[in-house]
Amino acid sequence: MTFYDSFDNLKKALISLITDISKESVHLLDSFVDSIAMVAIDFADWFNDLFRR
């Protein structure tokens, strides 16, 4: 194994790690946006109920 082979393997491992981290970040961001949207919808329902009475 030459230096370039080990460097290529390191590069592949780093790209794989960055890809996995970005996938997890997108999943966490999606979950966060979903939870904010649910809270906003609940608040809007509560606000509408407040003025219907």
N, C-alpha and C positions, 0 to 999 in steps of 0.2 A: 504494500500500500504506500503510495507516494503522498507527499504533502498535499498535492492537489486533490487526490481522492478523499483524504480526510477533511479538507476544506470544503469539498463538494457535499460530503455527508453532513458536516456542520451546517452548511447553508440550507440543505433540505430540512434538517431538524428545526432550524430557526423559523423557516417559512411555515412549517407544520404547526409550530407552537403559536406563531402570530395568527395563523388562520383559526386555530381553536379558540384563542383568546377573543378574537373579533366576533366569532359566532356566539360565544357566551355573552359578550357585551351587548350584542344585538338582542339576544333573548332577554337579558335583564332590562334593557331599555324598553322593549316591547311590553314586558310585564309591568314596569313602572308606569308607562303611558296608559295601559289598560286600567290600572288601579286608580290613576288620577281621573280618567274618564268616568269610572263607576262612581267615584265620590262626587264629581260634578253633576252627574245625572241624579244622584240621590239628593243633592242639595237643591237642584232645580225642582224636583218633585216636592220637596219639603216647602220650598218657597211658593210654589203654586198652591199647595194645600193651605198655606198660611193666608192667602188672599181669597180663597174660595169661601172660607167660613164667614 
